Amino acid sequence: IDAIDSELLEMLSSRVEIVKEIGKYKKENNVTALQINRWSQLMENRVDTGKKLDLNETFVKILFQLIHEDSVRMQTEIMDSE
């Protein structure tokens, strides 16, 4: 369990780096941090994938809601910085 948890955290850290790059891109191209259509597609895809992996739908939704909220927060911080 400890090794898997460490791997999960490392993957989240890798995701954060990509989110930061996306935030920089959005800032340079005057794109809003929150993209509703993308968010809807992402959630539908993640829930479907979770179901195929026998994961609880509510768990997957809550997990990705938290991940997405933090991603938008990070991108907003980047976009608001000078």
C-alpha positions as CSV (number, residue, x, y, z in Angstrom):
1,I,0.0,0.0,0.0
2,D,2.8,2.4,0.9
3,A,4.5,2.0,-2.4
4,I,1.3,2.4,-4.3
5,D,0.4,5.5,-2.3
6,S,3.9,6.9,-3.1
7,E,3.3,6.2,-6.8
8,L,-0.1,7.9,-6.7
9,L,1.5,11.0,-5.2
10,E,4.3,11.0,-7.8
11,M,1.7,10.8,-10.5
12,L,-0.2,13.7,-9.0
13,S,3.0,15.7,-8.9
14,S,3.6,14.9,-12.6
15,R,0.1,16.1,-13.3
16,V,0.7,19.3,-11.4
17,E,3.7,20.1,-13.7
18,I,1.5,19.6,-16.8
19,V,-1.3,21.8,-15.2
20,K,1.3,24.5,-14.7
21,E,2.3,24.4,-18.4
22,I,-1.3,24.5,-19.4
23,G,-1.8,27.5,-17.2
24,K,1.1,29.3,-18.9
25,Y,-0.3,28.4,-22.3
26,K,-3.7,29.7,-21.3
27,K,-2.2,32.9,-20.0
28,E,-0.2,33.5,-23.2
29,N,-3.3,32.8,-25.3
30,N,-5.9,34.6,-23.2
31,V,-7.9,31.4,-22.5
32,T,-10.0,31.1,-19.4
33,A,-8.8,28.6,-16.7
34,L,-12.1,26.8,-16.5
35,Q,-13.2,25.2,-19.7
36,I,-16.7,23.8,-19.0
37,N,-16.9,21.6,-22.1
38,R,-13.5,20.1,-21.4
39,W,-14.5,19.5,-17.8
40,S,-17.7,17.7,-18.8
41,Q,-15.8,15.5,-21.3
42,L,-13.1,14.7,-18.7
43,M,-15.6,13.7,-16.0
44,E,-17.6,11.5,-18.3
45,N,-14.4,9.8,-19.5
46,R,-13.0,9.3,-16.0
47,V,-16.3,7.9,-14.6
48,D,-16.5,5.5,-17.6
49,T,-12.9,4.4,-17.1
50,G,-13.5,4.0,-13.4
51,K,-16.5,1.8,-14.0
52,K,-14.5,-0.4,-16.3
53,L,-11.9,-0.7,-13.4
54,D,-14.7,-1.6,-10.9
55,L,-14.2,1.7,-9.0
56,N,-17.1,3.4,-7.2
57,E,-18.7,6.1,-9.4
58,T,-19.1,8.5,-6.5
59,F,-15.5,8.0,-5.4
60,V,-14.3,8.8,-9.0
61,K,-16.4,11.9,-9.3
62,I,-15.3,13.3,-5.9
63,L,-11.7,12.5,-6.6
64,F,-11.6,14.2,-10.0
65,Q,-13.7,17.1,-8.7
66,L,-11.0,17.7,-6.1
67,I,-8.2,17.3,-8.7
68,H,-9.9,19.6,-11.1
69,E,-10.6,22.3,-8.6
70,D,-7.0,22.4,-7.6
71,S,-5.9,22.4,-11.2
72,V,-8.2,25.4,-11.9
73,R,-6.8,27.1,-8.8
74,M,-3.2,26.6,-9.9
75,Q,-4.0,27.8,-13.4
76,T,-5.8,30.9,-12.1
77,E,-2.8,31.8,-9.9
78,I,-0.5,31.5,-12.9
79,M,-2.8,33.6,-15.1
80,D,-3.2,36.2,-12.4
81,S,0.6,36.5,-11.8
82,E,2.6,39.1,-13.7
